[in-house]
Amino acid sequence: MTFPELGVGAQLTAALVKQKISEPTPIQTLGLPVVAAGGDVYLHAETGSGKTLAYLLPLLGRLDLRQETTQIVVLAPTHELAIQIQRQACDLATHSGLVFKTLLLIGGTSLDRQLEKLKKKPHLAVGSPGRILELLSMGKLKGHTVRALVLDEADTLLGPDSLECVRRIVKAVAPGRQMVFASATEQVESSGIVKELAPECVFLRPEPAPVNPNIEHLFLVCEERDKPDVLRKLVHACAPERALVFVHRNLTAEEVAAKLAHHKVPAADLHGAFTKAERQRAMEDFRSGRTRVLIASDIAARGLDISGVTHVFNLDAPTQSRDYLHRVGRTARAGAHGTAVSLFTEAEKRLARRYATELGVNLQEVRLREGRVVAVTP
């Protein structure tokens, strides 16, 4: 189906054409009509599947632009994701000619400046739960005008760190408001909370996409203590145009960044221990190409859709196959080819068999020899 057939208006469709988006993704095909109808809905699909547009297009299409009120509030668990969502909304406004106003409301930035901007009555507010709740409590963000409340990366927002804040936001906005949940993962605990917050919620899940055949899957076995140095050698050997490195721990991220910097490889660290300004600078440096390597944890990278990633390195390998699939799916986008390289200890080598069995992918063992990556023959 086409976007117009799914109910997207002419102006927003034209905006998509200008952004070279011509065909809806599976989650958009499922979600656009349901969100447009005003029902509560849970959009469950992998990272990069187009969930943001699946809710933004119908919600923006239903805005009453005659009313200078905040009608849509989108919550995001990280500042980077909030910035990405607001940027996408701004692009739609710019390319469509629709005169709707958006505002980013996150912590770590000037509250006074945000209070001043709120006087202009944005139609769409995107932000972190803490700052959104603070402004609702102050009466500066008017909850009674909100027609739709979106929880992007709902699994994270409904976790123990944010749940109470989210509950208070739900109570503060207008009764009868539409609720939209979006997430790449779906946990039993959060699904129960969704049904509590929105009993009539419809859960939408496209058929699982096959593993992208354009991704080459490699793994290298080494000692745990050697992983940062091996990664540094791999980056030199593979010469990625743009690479994501996944880690579990703060210390690992810092050590890897320091090693790469020492060897003249520009790297940015997106780990959650850094300040909002530093994380924003890391993302901008990576997107602009000033740095070729971005180091992140799964949480720090949640929901981020970064184009042009040629390599994904798993310094700390995920134990679950679905997590491996989410990570490597950040490369080989839009018909391009990509490479995923995982570093295993001897004990972790069993994960290669798990990924192969559960995902149907072939992981080739490799080693480094004279600065080159070479296959290990059985």
C-alpha positions in Angstrom: 0.0 0.0 0.0 1.0 3.6 -0.5 1.1 6.4 2.2 -2.0 8.1 0.7 -3.9 4.7 0.7 -3.0 4.5 4.4 -4.5 7.9 5.1 -1.5 10.1 5.1 -2.4 13.6 3.7 -1.0 15.1 0.6 1.3 17.6 2.4 2.9 15.0 4.6 3.2 12.6 1.7 5.0 15.3 -0.2 7.3 15.8 2.8 8.2 12.1 2.7 8.9 12.2 -1.0 11.4 15.1 -0.4 13.1 12.9 2.2 13.2 10.0 -0.4 10.7 7.9 1.6 8.3 6.3 -0.9 7.1 3.0 0.5 5.7 2.3 4.0 7.5 -0.2 6.1 5.5 -3.2 7.6 5.0 -1.5 11.0 3.8 1.7 9.2 1.4 -0.3 7.1 -0.1 -1.9 10.3 0.1 1.2 12.5 -0.8 4.2 10.4 -4.6 3.4 10.2 -4.9 2.3 13.8 -3.1 5.4 15.2 -5.1 7.7 12.8 -8.4 6.1 14.2 -7.5 7.4 17.6 -7.2 4.1 19.4 -4.6 3.1 22.0 -1.9 1.1 20.2 1.5 -0.7 20.9 3.9 -0.6 17.9 6.4 -3.4 18.3 9.1 -3.6 15.7 12.9 -3.7 15.5 15.1 -0.6 15.6 15.2 1.2 12.2 11.8 -0.2 11.2 10.1 3.2 11.0 8.1 3.3 14.3 8.6 7.0 14.8 6.9 7.9 11.5 4.3 5.2 12.2 2.9 7.4 15.0 4.1 10.9 14.0 2.4 10.9 10.6 -1.1 10.1 11.8 -0.8 12.2 14.9 0.5 15.3 13.1 -2.2 14.7 10.4 -4.9 15.1 13.2 -3.5 18.3 14.7 -6.0 21.1 15.0 -3.7 23.9 13.8 -6.3 26.5 14.7 -5.7 25.8 18.3 -2.5 27.1 19.8 -2.3 24.3 22.4 0.0 21.4 23.1 -1.9 18.4 21.6 0.9 15.7 21.4 3.4 14.8 24.1 6.2 12.2 23.2 8.3 10.7 26.0 11.7 9.2 25.3 14.1 7.5 27.8 17.2 9.2 26.5 18.0 12.7 25.4 19.5 11.5 22.1 16.3 9.7 21.2 14.2 12.8 22.2 16.4 15.0 20.0 16.1 12.5 17.1 12.2 12.4 17.3 12.0 16.2 17.5 14.3 16.5 14.5 12.1 14.2 12.5 9.0 16.2 13.4 10.8 19.4 12.4 11.8 17.9 9.0 8.2 17.0 8.4 7.1 20.5 9.2 9.8 22.0 7.0 9.1 19.8 4.0 5.3 19.7 4.2 4.6 23.4 4.7 2.3 22.6 7.6 2.7 25.2 10.3 2.9 23.2 13.4 5.3 24.0 16.3 7.5 21.6 18.1 9.5 21.9 21.3 12.2 19.8 22.9 11.9 19.5 26.7 14.8 17.6 28.3 16.8 18.0 31.5 20.3 19.3 31.6 19.3 22.4 29.7 18.0 25.8 30.8 14.5 25.5 32.4 14.0 29.3 32.1 14.6 29.1 28.3 12.1 26.2 28.0 9.5 28.1 30.0 9.9 31.0 27.6 9.5 28.8 24.6 6.4 27.2 26.1 4.6 30.6 25.9 4.5 30.1 22.1 2.2 27.0 22.7 3.9 24.2 20.8 1.6 21.7 19.2 4.1 18.9 19.9 6.3 18.5 22.9 9.1 15.8 22.9 11.1 15.2 26.1 12.3 13.2 29.0 9.8 12.1 31.6 11.5 14.0 34.4 11.4 17.4 32.7 7.9 16.8 31.2 6.5 15.9 34.7 8.2 19.0 36.2 6.6 21.3 33.7 3.2 19.6 34.1 3.5 20.0 37.9 4.3 23.7 37.5 1.3 24.2 35.3 3.5 25.5 32.5 2.7 22.5 30.2 -1.0 22.1 30.1 -2.0 18.5 30.5 -5.7 19.0 29.8 -5.1 19.9 26.1 -3.0 16.8 25.4 -4.8 14.5 22.9 -2.1 11.9 22.5 0.6 10.7 24.8 3.4 8.6 23.2 5.9 6.4 25.0 8.8 5.7 22.7 11.0 2.8 23.8 8.1 1.9 26.1 9.9 -1.1 27.6 12.5 1.3 29.1 10.1 3.9 30.2 7.9 1.4 32.0 10.9 0.0 33.8 11.6 0.7 37.5 13.6 3.8 36.9 10.9 5.7 35.1 7.6 4.0 35.8 6.4 6.2 38.7 7.2 9.3 36.7 5.3 8.0 33.7 2.2 7.1 35.9 2.1 10.6 37.2 2.3 12.0 33.6 -0.5 9.8 32.5 -2.7 11.1 35.4 -1.8 14.7 34.6 -2.9 14.7 30.9 -6.5 14.8 29.7 -8.8 11.8 30.4 -9.6 9.9 27.2 -6.3 10.9 25.6 -4.9 8.5 23.1 -1.9 6.4 24.2 0.7 5.1 21.8 3.5 2.8 22.9 6.5 2.0 20.6 9.4 -0.4 21.3 11.9 -2.7 19.7 11.5 -5.1 22.5 8.5 -6.4 24.5 8.9 -7.6 28.1 6.1 -9.5 30.0 6.3 -7.0 32.9 5.9 -3.9 30.7 3.1 -5.5 28.6 1.1 -6.0 31.9 1.6 -2.3 32.8 0.5 -1.3 29.2 -2.8 -3.2 29.7 -3.2 -1.4 33.1 -2.6 2.1 31.6 -4.6 1.4 28.4 -6.9 -1.6 28.8 -8.1 -1.4 25.2 -4.6 -1.2 23.7 -4.1 -3.0 20.4 -0.7 -4.7 20.1 0.7 -4.6 16.5 3.6 -6.8 15.5 4.7 -7.2 11.9 5.9 -10.7 10.8 9.5 -11.1 11.9 11.9 -9.8 9.3 14.5 -12.2 8.0 18.1 -11.5 9.0 19.5 -9.0 6.5 21.4 -11.0 3.9 23.7 -8.1 3.3 25.4 -8.4 6.7 28.6 -10.5 6.9 28.9 -12.1 10.4 32.4 -12.7 11.8 33.8 -13.6 15.2 37.3 -13.6 16.7 38.4 -15.5 19.9 40.7 -13.8 22.4 41.3 -13.3 26.1 38.9 -10.9 27.9 41.8 -8.6 29.0 42.9 -8.4 25.3 39.6 -7.3 23.9 40.2 -3.5 23.8 43.6 -3.9 22.1 42.2 -6.5 19.6 39.3 -4.1 18.8 41.8 -1.3 18.1 43.6 -3.6 15.7 40.3 -4.7 14.1 39.4 -1.1 13.4 42.7 -0.5 11.6 42.3 -3.7 9.7 38.7 -3.2 8.6 38.9 0.5 8.0 35.2 1.2 8.7 33.6 4.3 7.3 31.4 4.4 10.4 31.4 1.9 13.2 29.3 1.2 16.3 31.1 -0.6 19.2 28.8 -2.2 21.8 30.0 -2.5 25.4 28.4 -3.4 28.7 30.5 -1.5 31.2 31.6 2.2 31.8 35.2 1.2 32.4 35.4 -0.8 29.1 34.0 2.1 27.1 36.5 4.5 28.6 39.4 2.2 28.1 38.4 1.5 24.4 38.0 5.2 23.7 41.4 6.0 25.2 43.2 3.2 23.3 41.6 4.3 20.0 42.5 8.0 20.6 46.1 7.0 21.5 46.4 5.3 18.1 44.9 8.3 16.2 41.4 6.8 15.7 38.7 9.4 16.5 36.1 7.8 18.7 33.1 9.2 20.5 31.7 7.6 23.7 27.9 7.7 24.1 27.8 5.8 27.4 25.2 7.0 29.9 27.8 8.1 32.4 28.5 11.2 30.3 26.6 14.5 30.5 23.8 15.5 28.1 26.0 18.0 26.4 28.8 15.5 25.9 26.4 12.8 24.5 24.9 15.3 22.1 28.4 16.3 20.9 29.3 12.6 20.5 26.2 12.0 18.3 26.8 15.1 16.2 30.5 14.2 15.7 29.5 10.7 14.6 26.7 11.8 12.3 28.9 14.5 10.7 31.8 12.1 10.1 34.2 13.9 12.4 34.6 10.6 14.3 34.4 7.2 12.7 33.7 5.1 15.8 30.8 5.5 18.3 31.0 3.5 21.6 27.7 2.7 23.2 25.9 0.4 25.6 22.5 -1.1 24.5 20.7 1.4 26.7 22.6 4.4 25.4 21.8 3.4 21.8 18.2 2.5 22.3 16.0 3.8 19.5 18.8 5.6 17.7 18.6 5.3 13.9 22.0 6.2 12.5 22.6 6.0 8.7 25.8 4.9 7.0 27.0 2.4 9.7 29.4 0.0 7.8 30.5 -2.1 10.8 29.2 -3.2 14.2 31.7 -4.5 16.7 30.4 -6.5 19.7 33.2 -6.0 22.3 30.9 -7.5 24.9 28.8 -10.1 23.2 25.0 -10.2 23.9 23.9 -13.5 25.5 20.5 -13.3 23.8 20.2 -13.9 20.0 17.5 -11.2 19.6 19.8 -8.6 21.2 22.5 -9.6 18.7 20.0 -9.2 15.9 19.0 -5.7 17.1 22.7 -4.6 17.3 23.8 -5.9 13.9 20.7 -4.5 12.3 22.2 -1.1 12.6 24.4 -1.8 9.6 23.6 -2.7 6.0 20.6 -0.3 5.8 18.8 0.6 2.6 20.4 -2.1 0.5 24.0 -1.4 1.6 26.4 -4.1 2.8 27.7 -4.2 6.3 29.9 -6.3 8.6 29.3 -7.5 12.2 32.3 -8.6 14.2 32.0 -10.1 17.7 34.8 -10.7 20.2 34.4 -13.9 22.2 36.4 -15.5 24.9 36.9 -19.2 24.5 33.9 -19.7 26.9 31.8 -17.3 24.9 32.4 -19.1 21.6 29.2 -21.1 22.2 27.3 -17.9 21.4 28.3 -18.2 17.8 26.5 -21.6 17.7 23.4 -20.0 19.5 23.2 -17.1 17.0 23.6 -19.5 14.1 20.9 -21.9 15.4 18.3 -19.4 16.5 18.8 -16.8 13.8 19.9 -18.9 10.9 23.1 -16.9 10.3 26.6 -18.2 9.5 29.3 -16.8 11.7 32.8 -17.1 10.3 35.6 -17.4 12.7 38.5 -15.0 11.8 41.9 -14.0 13.2 44.2 -11.1 12.7 47.4 -11.8 10.7 49.8 -9.1 9.7 47.2 -6.3 10.0 44.6 -8.2 8.0 41.4 -10.1 8.9 41.7 -13.7 7.6 39.3 -16.6 7.9 40.1 -19.5 10.2 39.8 -22.8 8.2 38.2 -25.8 10.0 
